[in-house]
């Protein structure tokens, strides 16, 4: 494991060497990779290995905010600068002063915010929304995207001058399908993780499950694999992870029609297992805990979490 990144793929060792070298500089780094490959883990590794490790690490996903809210999130605002601004608020640039700011999905930055970020990188100053006084900050930028910034520049959606500022050191994080042997390693890692948390203890993975998981192309990468393992923990029982506990696409089946109501979440499925165990035990919680292969204290905690206590 390298700073939270679980792998045994030979190609990842070269990436880790580049991360270690880049971390020791103050250069801006751009991490390229598909969704779910672990780009934020790489950004955190760069920060943790850098001389800034004792200073703040702040992260924001640029795709999750409206342009107005993203500007406030990054640069902060002064009281009265817009409706609802009832007090001064520091943005992430000030909160990350001396440390590292991670901009995930940087290709989603609106053009006006790109211009303001360019000034931050060039002059280390910015003005909060509604303010008049420049603020000086010392922030190392690490950014990430699943899209080519060069293509975004060609399409007129990204400033060429900002592109050159943020991709001084480009790092490419390979998708899970190109990381030989990592599916098996990650399956075991997530099983151990959920064994410590959940309603179930998985001790073995059936052979046909291993075959199915290694044959899957994993378009959602490591995040998708984690969700598949969590799904199996929620709907299955017993110490063996079996094929019928995998999601339909992993079993080679078409997923249910999405138009027939909203799909159950992992939390919904966990609640159903609790209710089913209580029903089968006639409400006797000791017997329900035995059926679920968990301790009584874990059962009580889960019941409280689901409002069943």
TORKE-312183 format. One record per residue (C-alpha): residue number from 1; x, y, z. Coordinates in nm, 3 decimals, always signed. Example, Ala and Ser with C-alpha at 12.3 -4.5 7.8 and 13.67 -1.06 7.14 Angstrom:
<mardrens>
<mardren num="1" px="+1.230" py="-0.450" pz="+0.780"/>
<mardren num="2" px="+1.367" py="-0.106" pz="+0.714"/>
</mardrens>
This chain:
<mardrens>
<mardren num="1" px="+0.000" py="+0.000" pz="+0.000"/>
<mardren num="2" px="+0.126" py="+0.345" pz="-0.094"/>
<mardren num="3" px="-0.043" py="+0.622" pz="+0.106"/>
<mardren num="4" px="-0.380" py="+0.449" pz="+0.093"/>
<mardren num="5" px="-0.343" py="+0.324" pz="-0.266"/>
<mardren num="6" px="-0.374" py="-0.057" pz="-0.268"/>
<mardren num="7" px="-0.196" py="-0.219" pz="-0.562"/>
<mardren num="8" px="+0.044" py="-0.486" pz="-0.677"/>
<mardren num="9" px="+0.051" py="-0.379" pz="-1.044"/>
<mardren num="10" px="+0.412" py="-0.333" pz="-1.162"/>
<mardren num="11" px="+0.325" py="-0.017" pz="-1.359"/>
<mardren num="12" px="+0.208" py="+0.162" pz="-1.047"/>
<mardren num="13" px="+0.559" py="+0.161" pz="-0.900"/>
<mardren num="14" px="+0.673" py="+0.405" pz="-1.168"/>
<mardren num="15" px="+0.380" py="+0.635" pz="-1.083"/>
<mardren num="16" px="+0.472" py="+0.628" pz="-0.714"/>
<mardren num="17" px="+0.831" py="+0.727" pz="-0.796"/>
<mardren num="18" px="+0.700" py="+1.028" pz="-0.992"/>
<mardren num="19" px="+0.467" py="+1.119" pz="-0.704"/>
<mardren num="20" px="+0.757" py="+1.115" pz="-0.459"/>
<mardren num="21" px="+0.971" py="+1.337" pz="-0.685"/>
<mardren num="22" px="+0.693" py="+1.583" pz="-0.761"/>
<mardren num="23" px="+0.600" py="+1.607" pz="-0.394"/>
<mardren num="24" px="+0.935" py="+1.756" pz="-0.300"/>
<mardren num="25" px="+0.882" py="+2.056" pz="-0.530"/>
<mardren num="26" px="+0.624" py="+2.333" pz="-0.522"/>
<mardren num="27" px="+0.526" py="+2.267" pz="-0.881"/>
<mardren num="28" px="+0.161" py="+2.241" pz="-0.984"/>
<mardren num="29" px="+0.055" py="+1.883" pz="-1.062"/>
<mardren num="30" px="-0.228" py="+1.760" pz="-1.282"/>
<mardren num="31" px="-0.352" py="+1.405" pz="-1.216"/>
<mardren num="32" px="-0.525" py="+1.249" pz="-1.516"/>
<mardren num="33" px="-0.741" py="+0.941" pz="-1.481"/>
<mardren num="34" px="-1.087" py="+0.796" pz="-1.525"/>
<mardren num="35" px="-1.356" py="+0.846" pz="-1.263"/>
<mardren num="36" px="-1.305" py="+0.622" pz="-0.961"/>
<mardren num="37" px="-0.933" py="+0.554" pz="-1.010"/>
<mardren num="38" px="-0.822" py="+0.730" pz="-0.691"/>
<mardren num="39" px="-0.702" py="+1.070" pz="-0.806"/>
<mardren num="40" px="-0.764" py="+1.231" pz="-0.466"/>
<mardren num="41" px="-0.550" py="+0.963" pz="-0.299"/>
<mardren num="42" px="-0.265" py="+1.063" pz="-0.531"/>
<mardren num="43" px="-0.320" py="+1.429" pz="-0.443"/>
<mardren num="44" px="-0.311" py="+1.350" pz="-0.071"/>
<mardren num="45" px="+0.006" py="+1.145" pz="-0.119"/>
<mardren num="46" px="+0.171" py="+1.443" pz="-0.289"/>
<mardren num="47" px="+0.075" py="+1.664" pz="+0.006"/>
<mardren num="48" px="+0.178" py="+1.411" pz="+0.272"/>
<mardren num="49" px="+0.519" py="+1.359" pz="+0.112"/>
<mardren num="50" px="+0.583" py="+1.731" pz="+0.064"/>
<mardren num="51" px="+0.743" py="+1.990" pz="+0.293"/>
<mardren num="52" px="+0.387" py="+2.123" pz="+0.335"/>
<mardren num="53" px="+0.269" py="+1.805" pz="+0.507"/>
<mardren num="54" px="+0.208" py="+1.980" pz="+0.840"/>
<mardren num="55" px="-0.008" py="+2.248" pz="+0.676"/>
<mardren num="56" px="-0.371" py="+2.212" pz="+0.561"/>
<mardren num="57" px="-0.489" py="+1.996" pz="+0.272"/>
<mardren num="58" px="-0.817" py="+2.122" pz="+0.126"/>
<mardren num="59" px="-1.014" py="+1.962" pz="-0.157"/>
<mardren num="60" px="-1.312" py="+2.060" pz="-0.368"/>
<mardren num="61" px="-1.490" py="+1.893" pz="-0.659"/>
<mardren num="62" px="-1.548" py="+2.168" pz="-0.915"/>
<mardren num="63" px="-1.838" py="+1.977" pz="-1.073"/>
<mardren num="64" px="-2.057" py="+1.977" pz="-0.762"/>
<mardren num="65" px="-2.118" py="+2.353" pz="-0.727"/>
<mardren num="66" px="-2.293" py="+2.621" pz="-0.926"/>
<mardren num="67" px="-2.052" py="+2.888" pz="-1.054"/>
<mardren num="68" px="-2.164" py="+3.132" pz="-0.782"/>
<mardren num="69" px="-2.122" py="+2.884" pz="-0.498"/>
<mardren num="70" px="-1.790" py="+2.757" pz="-0.635"/>
<mardren num="71" px="-1.652" py="+3.114" pz="-0.642"/>
<mardren num="72" px="-1.755" py="+3.161" pz="-0.280"/>
<mardren num="73" px="-1.613" py="+2.819" pz="-0.187"/>
<mardren num="74" px="-1.274" py="+2.903" pz="-0.337"/>
<mardren num="75" px="-1.232" py="+3.275" pz="-0.270"/>
<mardren num="76" px="-1.465" py="+3.335" pz="+0.024"/>
<mardren num="77" px="-1.690" py="+3.638" pz="+0.053"/>
<mardren num="78" px="-1.758" py="+3.941" pz="+0.266"/>
<mardren num="79" px="-2.079" py="+4.006" pz="+0.451"/>
<mardren num="80" px="-2.355" py="+4.135" pz="+0.224"/>
<mardren num="81" px="-2.182" py="+4.042" pz="-0.101"/>
<mardren num="82" px="-2.488" py="+3.842" pz="-0.210"/>
<mardren num="83" px="-2.822" py="+3.726" pz="-0.072"/>
<mardren num="84" px="-2.758" py="+3.499" pz="+0.225"/>
<mardren num="85" px="-2.405" py="+3.627" pz="+0.293"/>
<mardren num="86" px="-2.475" py="+3.719" pz="+0.654"/>
<mardren num="87" px="-2.111" py="+3.714" pz="+0.765"/>
<mardren num="88" px="-1.759" py="+3.715" pz="+0.624"/>
<mardren num="89" px="-1.643" py="+3.370" pz="+0.517"/>
<mardren num="90" px="-1.296" py="+3.247" pz="+0.429"/>
<mardren num="91" px="-1.263" py="+3.039" pz="+0.115"/>
<mardren num="92" px="-1.055" py="+2.729" pz="+0.059"/>
<mardren num="93" px="-0.761" py="+2.930" pz="-0.070"/>
<mardren num="94" px="-0.724" py="+3.102" pz="+0.266"/>
<mardren num="95" px="-0.798" py="+2.785" pz="+0.459"/>
<mardren num="96" px="-0.526" py="+2.603" pz="+0.262"/>
<mardren num="97" px="-0.267" py="+2.881" pz="+0.312"/>
<mardren num="98" px="+0.076" py="+2.724" pz="+0.349"/>
<mardren num="99" px="-0.058" py="+2.387" pz="+0.236"/>
<mardren num="100" px="-0.216" py="+2.223" pz="-0.065"/>
<mardren num="101" px="-0.540" py="+2.290" pz="-0.254"/>
<mardren num="102" px="-0.680" py="+2.000" pz="-0.457"/>
<mardren num="103" px="-0.917" py="+2.094" pz="-0.740"/>
<mardren num="104" px="-1.093" py="+1.779" pz="-0.857"/>
<mardren num="105" px="-1.259" py="+1.789" pz="-1.201"/>
<mardren num="106" px="-1.079" py="+2.114" pz="-1.283"/>
<mardren num="107" px="-1.210" py="+2.098" pz="-1.640"/>
<mardren num="108" px="-1.549" py="+2.200" pz="-1.496"/>
<mardren num="109" px="-1.418" py="+2.539" pz="-1.376"/>
<mardren num="110" px="-1.621" py="+2.824" pz="-1.535"/>
<mardren num="111" px="-1.413" py="+3.059" pz="-1.750"/>
<mardren num="112" px="-1.449" py="+3.356" pz="-1.514"/>
<mardren num="113" px="-1.320" py="+3.149" pz="-1.221"/>
<mardren num="114" px="-1.037" py="+3.020" pz="-1.442"/>
<mardren num="115" px="-0.923" py="+3.380" pz="-1.486"/>
<mardren num="116" px="-0.925" py="+3.436" pz="-1.111"/>
<mardren num="117" px="-0.735" py="+3.113" pz="-1.046"/>
<mardren num="118" px="-0.474" py="+3.216" pz="-1.302"/>
<mardren num="119" px="-0.410" py="+3.531" pz="-1.100"/>
<mardren num="120" px="-0.373" py="+3.323" pz="-0.783"/>
<mardren num="121" px="-0.110" py="+3.105" pz="-0.950"/>
<mardren num="122" px="+0.074" py="+3.401" pz="-1.103"/>
<mardren num="123" px="+0.057" py="+3.659" pz="-0.825"/>
<mardren num="124" px="-0.054" py="+3.456" pz="-0.519"/>
<mardren num="125" px="-0.331" py="+3.707" pz="-0.453"/>
<mardren num="126" px="-0.708" py="+3.723" pz="-0.493"/>
<mardren num="127" px="-1.001" py="+3.934" pz="-0.379"/>
<mardren num="128" px="-1.292" py="+3.768" pz="-0.192"/>
<mardren num="129" px="-1.639" py="+3.808" pz="-0.343"/>
<mardren num="130" px="-1.772" py="+4.152" pz="-0.263"/>
<mardren num="131" px="-1.440" py="+4.262" pz="-0.117"/>
<mardren num="132" px="-1.191" py="+4.527" pz="-0.220"/>
<mardren num="133" px="-0.872" py="+4.426" pz="-0.038"/>
<mardren num="134" px="-0.642" py="+4.166" pz="-0.201"/>
<mardren num="135" px="-0.552" py="+3.863" pz="+0.008"/>
<mardren num="136" px="-0.210" py="+3.701" pz="-0.028"/>
<mardren num="137" px="-0.180" py="+3.323" pz="+0.002"/>
<mardren num="138" px="+0.090" py="+3.059" pz="-0.036"/>
<mardren num="139" px="-0.085" py="+2.751" pz="-0.178"/>
<mardren num="140" px="+0.045" py="+2.455" pz="-0.377"/>
<mardren num="141" px="-0.208" py="+2.346" pz="-0.641"/>
<mardren num="142" px="-0.283" py="+1.987" pz="-0.732"/>
<mardren num="143" px="-0.563" py="+1.936" pz="-0.984"/>
<mardren num="144" px="-0.733" py="+1.636" pz="-1.140"/>
<mardren num="145" px="-0.950" py="+1.566" pz="-1.440"/>
<mardren num="146" px="-1.087" py="+1.273" pz="-1.639"/>
<mardren num="147" px="-1.083" py="+1.482" pz="-1.957"/>
<mardren num="148" px="-0.802" py="+1.611" pz="-2.179"/>
<mardren num="149" px="-0.739" py="+1.978" pz="-2.100"/>
<mardren num="150" px="-0.588" py="+2.024" pz="-2.445"/>
<mardren num="151" px="-0.918" py="+1.921" pz="-2.601"/>
<mardren num="152" px="-1.102" py="+2.150" pz="-2.363"/>
<mardren num="153" px="-0.876" py="+2.433" pz="-2.478"/>
<mardren num="154" px="-0.945" py="+2.351" pz="-2.844"/>
<mardren num="155" px="-1.319" py="+2.355" pz="-2.768"/>
<mardren num="156" px="-1.290" py="+2.698" pz="-2.605"/>
<mardren num="157" px="-1.390" py="+2.571" pz="-2.261"/>
<mardren num="158" px="-1.054" py="+2.607" pz="-2.088"/>
<mardren num="159" px="-0.790" py="+2.880" pz="-2.091"/>
<mardren num="160" px="-0.464" py="+2.778" pz="-2.252"/>
<mardren num="161" px="-0.260" py="+2.991" pz="-2.011"/>
<mardren num="162" px="-0.423" py="+2.823" pz="-1.711"/>
<mardren num="163" px="-0.368" py="+2.480" pz="-1.865"/>
<mardren num="164" px="+0.006" py="+2.540" pz="-1.880"/>
<mardren num="165" px="+0.002" py="+2.662" pz="-1.520"/>
<mardren num="166" px="-0.180" py="+2.359" pz="-1.375"/>
<mardren num="167" px="-0.017" py="+2.078" pz="-1.578"/>
<mardren num="168" px="+0.350" py="+2.151" pz="-1.515"/>
<mardren num="169" px="+0.382" py="+1.790" pz="-1.395"/>
<mardren num="170" px="+0.116" py="+1.564" pz="-1.548"/>
<mardren num="171" px="+0.060" py="+1.228" pz="-1.379"/>
<mardren num="172" px="-0.148" py="+0.956" pz="-1.542"/>
<mardren num="173" px="-0.340" py="+0.715" pz="-1.318"/>
<mardren num="174" px="-0.425" py="+0.395" pz="-1.511"/>
<mardren num="175" px="-0.776" py="+0.245" pz="-1.502"/>
<mardren num="176" px="-0.837" py="-0.067" pz="-1.297"/>
<mardren num="177" px="-0.864" py="-0.287" pz="-1.610"/>
<mardren num="178" px="-0.499" py="-0.205" pz="-1.688"/>
<mardren num="179" px="-0.370" py="-0.277" pz="-1.338"/>
<mardren num="180" px="-0.289" py="-0.646" pz="-1.360"/>
<mardren num="181" px="-0.371" py="-0.840" pz="-1.045"/>
<mardren num="182" px="-0.522" py="-0.546" pz="-0.861"/>
<mardren num="183" px="-0.882" py="-0.671" pz="-0.879"/>
<mardren num="184" px="-0.797" py="-0.965" pz="-0.652"/>
<mardren num="185" px="-0.592" py="-0.750" pz="-0.416"/>
<mardren num="186" px="-0.866" py="-0.487" pz="-0.388"/>
<mardren num="187" px="-1.140" py="-0.744" pz="-0.335"/>
<mardren num="188" px="-0.955" py="-0.877" pz="-0.033"/>
<mardren num="189" px="-0.881" py="-0.525" pz="+0.090"/>
<mardren num="190" px="-1.249" py="-0.423" pz="+0.080"/>
<mardren num="191" px="-1.363" py="-0.750" pz="+0.235"/>
<mardren num="192" px="-1.128" py="-0.690" pz="+0.529"/>
<mardren num="193" px="-1.255" py="-0.334" pz="+0.554"/>
<mardren num="194" px="-1.623" py="-0.433" pz="+0.566"/>
<mardren num="195" px="-1.555" py="-0.731" pz="+0.792"/>
<mardren num="196" px="-1.454" py="-0.475" pz="+1.054"/>
<mardren num="197" px="-1.768" py="-0.266" pz="+1.008"/>
<mardren num="198" px="-2.060" py="-0.470" pz="+0.895"/>
<mardren num="199" px="-2.321" py="-0.727" pz="+0.971"/>
<mardren num="200" px="-2.125" py="-1.008" pz="+0.814"/>
<mardren num="201" px="-1.786" py="-1.179" pz="+0.815"/>
<mardren num="202" px="-1.669" py="-1.302" pz="+0.473"/>
<mardren num="203" px="-1.387" py="-1.553" pz="+0.497"/>
<mardren num="204" px="-1.373" py="-1.687" pz="+0.140"/>
<mardren num="205" px="-1.461" py="-1.581" pz="-0.214"/>
<mardren num="206" px="-1.613" py="-1.846" pz="-0.442"/>
<mardren num="207" px="-1.409" py="-1.927" pz="-0.751"/>
<mardren num="208" px="-1.682" py="-1.824" pz="-0.998"/>
<mardren num="209" px="-1.698" py="-1.487" pz="-0.821"/>
<mardren num="210" px="-1.326" py="-1.432" pz="-0.877"/>
<mardren num="211" px="-1.368" py="-1.523" pz="-1.245"/>
<mardren num="212" px="-1.663" py="-1.284" pz="-1.287"/>
<mardren num="213" px="-1.488" py="-0.996" pz="-1.112"/>
<mardren num="214" px="-1.171" py="-1.033" pz="-1.318"/>
<mardren num="215" px="-1.369" py="-1.052" pz="-1.644"/>
<mardren num="216" px="-1.558" py="-0.726" pz="-1.575"/>
<mardren num="217" px="-1.423" py="-0.411" pz="-1.751"/>
<mardren num="218" px="-1.484" py="-0.190" pz="-1.443"/>
<mardren num="219" px="-1.596" py="+0.134" pz="-1.610"/>
<mardren num="220" px="-1.636" py="+0.284" pz="-1.261"/>
<mardren num="221" px="-1.293" py="+0.155" pz="-1.158"/>
<mardren num="222" px="-1.205" py="+0.111" pz="-0.789"/>
<mardren num="223" px="-1.512" py="+0.300" pz="-0.667"/>
<mardren num="224" px="-1.734" py="+0.056" pz="-0.859"/>
<mardren num="225" px="-1.548" py="-0.245" pz="-0.718"/>
<mardren num="226" px="-1.590" py="-0.115" pz="-0.364"/>
<mardren num="227" px="-1.964" py="-0.068" pz="-0.423"/>
<mardren num="228" px="-1.995" py="-0.425" pz="-0.554"/>
<mardren num="229" px="-1.829" py="-0.565" pz="-0.241"/>
<mardren num="230" px="-2.044" py="-0.345" pz="-0.016"/>
<mardren num="231" px="-2.356" py="-0.464" pz="-0.203"/>
<mardren num="232" px="-2.258" py="-0.827" pz="-0.139"/>
<mardren num="233" px="-2.212" py="-0.755" pz="+0.231"/>
<mardren num="234" px="-2.555" py="-0.595" pz="+0.248"/>
<mardren num="235" px="-2.763" py="-0.860" pz="+0.071"/>
<mardren num="236" px="-2.571" py="-1.180" pz="+0.144"/>
<mardren num="237" px="-2.521" py="-1.403" pz="+0.444"/>
<mardren num="238" px="-2.256" py="-1.640" pz="+0.566"/>
<mardren num="239" px="-1.879" py="-1.659" pz="+0.537"/>
<mardren num="240" px="-1.858" py="-1.720" pz="+0.159"/>
<mardren num="241" px="-1.911" py="-1.449" pz="-0.104"/>
<mardren num="242" px="-2.114" py="-1.624" pz="-0.376"/>
<mardren num="243" px="-2.206" py="-1.533" pz="-0.733"/>
<mardren num="244" px="-2.572" py="-1.468" pz="-0.656"/>
<mardren num="245" px="-2.463" py="-1.187" pz="-0.419"/>
<mardren num="246" px="-2.305" py="-0.985" pz="-0.699"/>
<mardren num="247" px="-2.487" py="-0.711" pz="-0.889"/>
<mardren num="248" px="-2.679" py="-0.825" pz="-1.201"/>
<mardren num="249" px="-2.419" py="-0.698" pz="-1.448"/>
<mardren num="250" px="-2.150" py="-0.899" pz="-1.267"/>
<mardren num="251" px="-2.369" py="-1.210" pz="-1.296"/>
<mardren num="252" px="-2.408" py="-1.155" pz="-1.669"/>
<mardren num="253" px="-2.770" py="-1.044" pz="-1.635"/>
<mardren num="254" px="-2.940" py="-0.730" pz="-1.758"/>
<mardren num="255" px="-3.013" py="-0.491" pz="-1.468"/>
<mardren num="256" px="-3.380" py="-0.447" pz="-1.372"/>
<mardren num="257" px="-3.579" py="-0.186" pz="-1.563"/>
<mardren num="258" px="-3.484" py="+0.144" pz="-1.405"/>
<mardren num="259" px="-3.832" py="+0.275" pz="-1.474"/>
<mardren num="260" px="-3.987" py="+0.046" pz="-1.214"/>
<mardren num="261" px="-3.922" py="+0.267" pz="-0.914"/>
<mardren num="262" px="-3.599" py="+0.380" pz="-0.756"/>
<mardren num="263" px="-3.333" py="+0.113" pz="-0.690"/>
<mardren num="264" px="-3.263" py="+0.008" pz="-0.334"/>
<mardren num="265" px="-2.956" py="+0.162" pz="-0.176"/>
<mardren num="266" px="-2.702" py="-0.038" pz="+0.026"/>
<mardren num="267" px="-2.851" py="+0.116" pz="+0.341"/>
<mardren num="268" px="-3.200" py="+0.000" pz="+0.235"/>
<mardren num="269" px="-3.073" py="-0.354" pz="+0.183"/>
<mardren num="270" px="-2.899" py="-0.356" pz="+0.520"/>
<mardren num="271" px="-3.220" py="-0.246" pz="+0.688"/>
<mardren num="272" px="-3.411" py="-0.525" pz="+0.512"/>
<mardren num="273" px="-3.163" py="-0.782" pz="+0.646"/>
<mardren num="274" px="-3.209" py="-0.650" pz="+0.998"/>
<mardren num="275" px="-3.586" py="-0.660" pz="+0.974"/>
<mardren num="276" px="-3.578" py="-1.010" pz="+0.821"/>
<mardren num="277" px="-3.353" py="-1.141" pz="+1.101"/>
<mardren num="278" px="-3.580" py="-0.992" pz="+1.368"/>
<mardren num="279" px="-3.884" py="-1.144" pz="+1.198"/>
<mardren num="280" px="-3.721" py="-1.487" pz="+1.177"/>
<mardren num="281" px="-3.614" py="-1.471" pz="+1.542"/>
<mardren num="282" px="-3.955" py="-1.357" pz="+1.662"/>
<mardren num="283" px="-3.805" py="-1.028" pz="+1.779"/>
<mardren num="284" px="-3.545" py="-1.195" pz="+1.999"/>
<mardren num="285" px="-3.235" py="-0.986" pz="+1.943"/>
<mardren num="286" px="-2.989" py="-1.246" pz="+2.070"/>
<mardren num="287" px="-3.113" py="-1.495" pz="+1.812"/>
<mardren num="288" px="-3.117" py="-1.225" pz="+1.543"/>
<mardren num="289" px="-2.752" py="-1.149" pz="+1.615"/>
<mardren num="290" px="-2.667" py="-1.519" pz="+1.576"/>
<mardren num="291" px="-2.853" py="-1.533" pz="+1.243"/>
<mardren num="292" px="-2.662" py="-1.229" pz="+1.120"/>
<mardren num="293" px="-2.330" py="-1.361" pz="+1.257"/>
<mardren num="294" px="-2.260" py="-1.042" pz="+1.453"/>
<mardren num="295" px="-2.231" py="-0.950" pz="+1.818"/>
<mardren num="296" px="-2.527" py="-0.821" pz="+2.018"/>
<mardren num="297" px="-2.359" py="-0.483" pz="+2.059"/>
<mardren num="298" px="-2.316" py="-0.450" pz="+1.681"/>
<mardren num="299" px="-2.679" py="-0.546" pz="+1.632"/>
<mardren num="300" px="-2.796" py="-0.283" pz="+1.881"/>
<mardren num="301" px="-2.583" py="-0.019" pz="+1.708"/>
<mardren num="302" px="-2.721" py="-0.108" pz="+1.366"/>
<mardren num="303" px="-3.077" py="-0.108" pz="+1.497"/>
<mardren num="304" px="-3.029" py="+0.242" pz="+1.636"/>
<mardren num="305" px="-2.877" py="+0.361" pz="+1.306"/>
<mardren num="306" px="-3.184" py="+0.239" pz="+1.118"/>
<mardren num="307" px="-3.437" py="+0.359" pz="+1.372"/>
<mardren num="308" px="-3.536" py="+0.004" pz="+1.467"/>
<mardren num="309" px="-3.432" py="+0.006" pz="+1.833"/>
</mardrens>
